[in-house]
């Protein structure tokens, strides 16, 4: 019985058996470039609510560059933030966008989202 409980706990902890759904407005983060070390995608939590992109960093990642671009690649906003502080970016126009996060070590993460009016 103990082995069954422990294996279930380890599966849940490593996201193998997750059953919860993605929160409304949450943006899935994917890794674009990895230069070694630990995957930090779980430390970046962006979400979209209307025209406002909100990003929460759950741990100190250093100075992170944040770029919002259209799906065609045209830059809309570029900024950097000292984590673990978060940020909000207003996206004025409806459309498909990509947000890219570049960590100090060169690792890049991105997420795709849509702004609707």
Residue, then its C-alpha position, 0 to 999 in steps of 0.5 A: x500500500x505504501x508503494x502505491x501511495x508513494x508512486x502516485x505522489x511522485x507521478x503527481x509531483x512530476x506532472x505525469x498524472x495531472x488532472x487539473x485544467x489550464x486556468x482561463x487566460x493562462x498561457x502555456x510556456x514552451x522552451x525555445x533555446x536551452x543552454x544547459x541547467x534546469x528548465x525554468x519554464x515553470x517559474x514563468x506564469x503569463x496570462x492574458x485578460x482582455x488586452x492586458x498581459x500579466x506575467x508572474x515570476x515565481x522565483x528569482x531568475x535575474x534580469x529577464x528580457x520580455x518581448x511581445x511580438x505579433x504572430x508575423x514577427x513584428x515587435x509590439x513591446x520590449x522590456x526587461x524586468x528584475x525578477x521575482x517582480x512581475x509585470x503587466x503589458x497592455x496590448x492595444x490591438x486584437x490578434x495573435x501574439x507571441x511573448x518571448x522570455x530571455x533569461x540571463x544565461x541565454x535560455x529562451x521561453x515563449x508562449x502564444x496567445x490571442x487578444x480578442x475585442 
